Amino acid sequence: MYRDRFWTMRQYAGFGTAEESNRRYRYLLAQGQTGLSVAFDLPTQLGLDSDHPQSRGEVGKVGVAIDSVHDMDRLFQGLPLGRVSVSMTINATAAVILAMYLAVARRRRIPWEQLAGTVQNDILKEYIARGTYIYPPEPSLRLITDIFSFCRMKVPRWNTISISGYHIREAGATAVQELAFTLADAVAYVEAALRTGLKVDEFAPRLSFFMASHNQFFEEIAKFRAARRIWARLMREKFKARRPESWAFRFHTQTSGATLVAREPDNNVVRVSLQALAAVLGGTQSLHTDSRDEALALPSEESARIALRTQQVIAHESGVADSVDPVGGSYFLESLTSSVEDRVWSYLGKIEDLGGMLKAIQAGFIQAEIQDSAFEAQKKLESREQIVVGLNEFAEGRARPKFRLYYPPRRLERAQVERLRRLKKSRSARKVKACLSDLGRAAGSEENLLPFMISAASNEATLGEISDALRTVFGTHRETIVI
């Protein structure tokens, strides 16, 4: 728990250009945030440059636009990368973003051994819950295990993956499904790494998890407690891990965006407070608290500050961090934890019978389970079996709050595209072409791709160009349609 230090307090942030996001990071650090968490726009997540036709209207909209190493440098301008932990929520292009980050650190002469942070790097949940995938599963798994291997040798403090239940839960899964499918994804990643020749205790200590915290207060605490028990057992018994660090279920938590309501948005402060308290009582190592206005827009500065203050009040004023496992021993909670654990093991058994998580995804089993749960939840909402205050009961109206953030998306998009145009005109086209050619050749071999990506990023190849070099070799994924 938190007798020695509090959890890392992060606020997920990123919008517009690198400069816009940098200003928000500086503001949050000045307010007492203890770690950075970067949101990327959809073109960046999908391996498209800002000048790509499919990027039009999406540049900087749900996160920051990163086209080149220069954008990455501007994003963290004036921030102490050697001392601040940086979490980056990116999956299909995780290796490219990490390569750009490492290239920036090298430019600033920061030893990679000093860098601490996380790259989400979890592609399986994209196939089942979110959709920002690029490549088919097998080459995508190769990129993930390349990061495992590279960081083990070169960036030892880096969390090489954040196996994400959050997006599974937001897609409509229950708490039990969230945990079961997340752990099944984790098993698939461990097995993929073992197939490359890595030893489990070489990479398992840097695996991390990303969980949601919803409104069912005790169920969420039980879920986090069950997660630790199941993961430790899997690592000890299934994978024969010997190091206690390999058994630890280290997790970041985000309060639930899907539970926030656009009507009477101040009510969301109460929801987030309960969800954050559940995460803390469940033992989270890192926490993001959603802002009250996220059902309407990107958070304003005021709303982001209130969300951060929520964590700080829990940490410094509530007393819940003074004791190790303050809810341990409660009959109700211990019974609920065991119930969650049993139901998760049942799901894990079904997935194993189907041939593992990848085959379960390809068969549409996981997607169908989530869709059924989402449908049942919606029926309860519409029948008012489940009351949501301010939405289907006790609602006063649709008053628009005065604290909404607004930024000029078209102007920022034009500026980003123009900056990219100037870069492509001024850089050495010969060096870029050579780096991309080397990357494409390596993609067709068994070489680790991170050194080639770092070289390409350092020589000003863009994220879209690096992604296209891999598309040419790997191809693209087509979704399994579940009816």
Phi, psi and omega in degrees: 000226195234031181290326181269320180205151176286167171300158175288127182263113182241149168235114181299122186208149177161130177193155177065225181269172179301322181295318179299315181291322178301321178297320178293320179297317179297320179298313183293320177297321178294335179273000176108004174299143185248000176203151180266149176220117192258128172260133179250150179286167185296319176303318178296319180295332184259009177072034179243134174289161183294340179267005178287140181306324180288347180277346187302127180087353181245356184292121178071013191276314180246014180175183183277145177273123177236109179257332187210174178299333179291322175298318179297321178296316179294326181301323183249022181302127177077004180258140186278085186299332179285350184237345182251132176285133184239121176256133182236116183273091184206145188231287183301325179254024182301318182295323180292315180297317178297319178300317179294320179298316179293325177295321177295315179301319179296318178300324180273003179061038174264119179300136181299333179297339180274345187286133177234139179164196186214141167242131189300304165059030184246096187274333185297320179291340175292324180292334187251342191221342192226316170098002179267062175257164174234300190266163174297167186302315187298308176295331176295318176295326178297317178299321180295312182288334172298320177294317176307308186293315183295313183291329177303323182269324192249332185227070194292340181268002185273133171281114192280349177201148172237095187287119202253113168271344185303310185289329175297316180293317181294336178284349176126002180292155171283173177299318180295316179296318178307309182291317182297313183288327176295314179293325176295321173300316181298318177301318180297321180291320178297315180297321178296319179294320179297324179295335179279352181103356176291147174271144188302320182283356176279329185241336186299325180297342180260005173285141177221170185230160182225111187243157175268157170231116184257197191276338181285090194307305185287325178298322179294316178299315180298321179300314180295321179293317178297323180303316181296318181294315184292315182297317179299318180293317177301314184291322181285315189268317183280318186253359174058034177292140183256333184277132176304329178297332179285338182274344190284130174271089182269125188219147168263147178235141169239134173296163196273115174294328183291341179271352182283149186238136181289326177288141178045061189297341177297335176299334181295335177299321179292315179302312182297323180298316179295318181294319179294319179297321177299318179297318180293315178294335176278351174093029181297148177266348184203147187212135168245132175253124179296155180266157187298334187260012186286349171281352183246322189191179170298149186294139171286166177301316181298316181292321178296323179294317179298319179297318177294319179299329177302314177297317184293323177295316178300317184291315192259341187242339188274335183084356183289342180270001184277341184242148174282121177050065185296341181262358181299139177096348175296127182303311183300312185290321178295320178295318180294320177300315180295323178296314177300315181300314181299318181290327176293316178300323178298316177296317180299323177295317178299318182293321177296321178296331178281354179104012179106173188295319183298316179290326177295323176292314181297330178279350180082008182297312184294315181300319181295321179297317180294317180298319179296318180293320179297320180295316180296319179296319180294322178298319179295325179292314184288330178275354182067020169294326174252117180271130171241113186297129180087355180245296179249008175199150178056041184257135181257344181149198186239042182302131179278128181289155180273353188261015182293140176280138172227134170224154186278092188297322183292319179294317180293323178295316179299319180295320180293318180294320179294319177298318179295320178299318180294322178298312182296332179280328188265339185282173177276105180298328180295315180295318180298314181299319180295317180296317180292325176295318177297319180296316179298320178296316181295325179297333177274000179245197177253014181289152175292131188274346184300315179301324180289324177291320178297318178297316180295316179297318181297330179265019169076020167293146183271165178301318179296320180293319178295317179295321179294324178299324178282325177301321182300324182269316188274333189080189180233158182270141173247133187293142169282120181273125179252124181251000000 
